Amino acid sequence: MLQLPGTAILRPNPTTTRLVNKNLGTLNEAIQFSGGLTRSPSTQEFQSLTRKDAERAVHKELEKLKASCPKHELDVVCREFDGFLNLFKRFLEESSSGPAVDWGKISPPPKEAVLPYEDLEETDGDKARELLDKLVVVKLNGGLGTSMGCTGPKSIISVRNELTFLDLTVQQIEHLNKKYGCNVPLVLMNSFNTDEDTNKILMKYATFQVEIHSFMQSRYPRINKESLLPIAKDCCLDGDKISNWYPPGHGDIYESLYNSGLLDMFLRQGKEYIFLSNIDNQGATVDLNILNLLLKKGSKHEFLMEVTNKTRADVKGGTLIHYEDRLRLLEIAQVPKEHVDEFKSIAKFKIFNTNNLWMKLSAIKRVVEEKTLSMEIIVNNKTTDQGLNVIQLETAVGAAIRNFESPLGINVPRSRFLPVKKCQDMLLIMSNLYTLSSGLLIMSPLRQFRTTPIIKLGTHFDKVRDFSKRFASIPDILELDHLTVSGDVTFGKGVILKGTVIIIANHGDRIDIPSGAILENKIVSGNLRILDH
């Protein structure tokens, strides 16, 4: 990703600035990079004029797109285009305004800003219903399963006992409602990619003791990297035309939740907080101790971010920083190249954002209505199937932490971060490392260490179908520390893996791990075939 100078970068990003300058009329000649930006009044005036020209050109194209829109969709489209235009204006302004953050002023958050989970007061079960009746659970459900070789929403991929991410989520919420006699609603934020399929699937939960709502986040037009104009010629999403549009990141939830009417409805019902997480994070379950902290008398925390300790696998994860007396979220895409190693250092930045977030509903309403939301813009470079280079302007939900009063971090156990981004993550979820109870994954007491093993599977395991074919049964990994598999490798039934296991089949070779094999601290390489006869 390219990242703009206005988003926690020490100095102007030359690539992005050159891009914008080129399209706005060669601002390069007016701007000199010598440790910073130097501007004369005429330079500033020139930049202002070129920005206005670009805004006018985009506005003109958006008006053409509106003219192609069906009347029954026009109100929604106009509102979404207003949001896009505001984001585009900020993109232009920040691209030429110079550094917004001085790296030298960045520091890890102070101790009092991030509480250890162990210090939270244990919640009395008798209070559970009272607490839970003030909560809404929101899951981010905008992603497709294409990266794992599946069609449709990622949330409908089967991950354990033929149950999908969505199945497990519904089971978790229903269990809470039945156990405590409360009413915790489940809300899904869909994208235009997932909305139709998800709403069809929701019908099967009609008899469950869960009130389920969904709303769709905005759709914005992709813009040509060279002209900075929308590539769409009409508002149609049919066929290949769907690639002209994109969902603008999960930072869009604030406006979209507000516009859906659900926010006001929940406030009228007496709900106070939402707990938001990615639907593929199987560790992101409702925690009564955190909820109790937020609802305790005198609590002023409007925004709480769950963080956890970095490991070698997490060095690229966004981290909380302290800057100008505020907590802010810093993502690796916002870090200048010369400071990337420092950002990755566990010595300085010890924690990362799990994207498990707790937010006060009334505060969300306030920042939206007062228009005080300000999130760093992420510039996401993409190439369409037709080979056209485009950019997407996005925001991240956690970046809004700086807009809320008394924000707080909680350093939670690693068990609350169990995402499934690749098929190798499914191996953990499907294994005997966990048992399943009411949609909750519980680590086996037979596991000596409470950390999960590091698993790295090669490209032969990238797609769900291929992954399934390569395991006659999921191996026993109770005593596994590290597994690396590369090349054409299959596993028989009842395989047990312990300690560190590395299996490498070179190009043209194949390794079949036989049924019942026990591999403990082993390196397997070469060619090992097991043939039926």
C-alpha positions, 0 to 999 in steps of 0.5 A: 500500500501507498500511504499519504503524508497525512497519516502518521508518516514522518516526511512526505511520501515521495511516491504518492506526492509525485502521483498526485502532483503529476495528475494535478499539473506538475506540482513537482516543480513547485515543491522541493524536498530537502528535509521537508516541504518549502512553499512560497505563497504562490506555490500554496496558491497553485496547489489550492487551485489544482486541488480545486480543479481535481475536485471539480473534475471528480464531482463532474464524473460523480454527477454523471454516475448519479444520472445512471442510477435507478431512482430507488437507489438515488438517496443512498448513492448520493449519500455515499458519493458525498462520503467519497468526495469528502475522503477524496478532498482529504486525500488531495489536501494531505498529499501536498500538505507535508508531514502530519507526524514527527517520528521523533515525538512518537512513543509507546503508550504510557503504562496507565493507557494500557491495562493488563487484563489480569488486573480487571475485576472478576465479574459476578455472574449475578450481574451478567444479565444487567451488563449484557442487556446493554451490549450489541455485538457487531461482526465485520462481514465484508470479506470474500473467501476468494483468497482461500479458493472459495466463492461467496462470503468468507463467513460461510466457509466451514471451519470446524465440524461442518460449522461456518464462521457465521454458525459459530458466531450465532451459537456463541450469542445464543448461548449467552442469551439462553444462559443469562436470560438476556438479549444481546443482538448480533449485527453484521456489517456486510459489503456489496460483495457479501450482502445478498448471499449473507441475507439469504443464509440468515434465514436459517437462524430464524428459530434461534434465540438471537436477534440478527440485524445486518446493514451494508457499508458504503460502496465507493468508485475506484479511481484511475491511478493516472487520471484520478477519476472514477473508472466506472461509467455507470452505477451498475454492479453486474458482471465485470462492472463490479470491479469498478467499485470497492468497500472503503475499509472497516473505518466506514462503520461509523457513518454506515451504522449511523445511516442504517438507523440501527444506532438510534434504535439500539440507543432507544432500547437502552444499549450502551456499547458495541463489541466489534471484531472480525468475523474470522477471529475465533478468539473474539468472544464477549468478555464480561470483565471488559464489559463490566469495566466499561459500565462501572459507575464513573467510567468515562471510556468511550473507546477500548482497544484489545491489544496483545503481546507481539510475537515474531508472527505479528511484527507487522501488526498495527500498534498503539502509540502515544502522540501529542497526549493522545492514543493513536493507532499506527499501521506499518503502511504509515511508517517511513522505510527508514523506521520500519525495523524500529516499528517491528521491534518488540523492544519498543512496540511490544503490543499490536491491535487485535481489532477487537474494539468496544465503543460507546454508542452515544459517542459514535452518534456524537462524532458522526453528527458533529463531523469530528471523525478523523481517520488516517487515509490508507491508499490501497493500490490495485490492478483490475482484471483488465490490467488497469492500475487503480487506487482505493481510498480506505480507512481503518476502524481502530484509527478513530481511537483518537476521536473519542474521550478517555480511550483505553487499551487492554492487554488481553491473553493471546487466546482472544486473537485467533484469526483465520486468514489462510488455510494454515490457520484452519489447521489450528482451529480444526485440530485437537488443540481445541474443543468446541462448546456452544460455538466457543473454541476452548484450548485443551487442558492437555496442552502444556503451553497455553500458546499456539504452535507456529504453522507455515504451510506452502502454496499447495495448501492455499485453497480450502479444497487442496488443504482438505485433500492433503489431510486424511485426518487432521494431525494430533498437534497437542505437543507441536511447537512449530510446523513448516511444510513446503511442496507436494506433501500429504498426511495419512490418518492419525499422524502425530506431530511434536516439537519442531517438524519441517517437511520439504518436498523439492520441485518434482518430488512428493512426500506422503506422511504415512498413517500413524506416523509420529514425527518429533523434532524431525526434518523430512525431505526428499521423496517418499511415496505411498502407493495403493496396490 
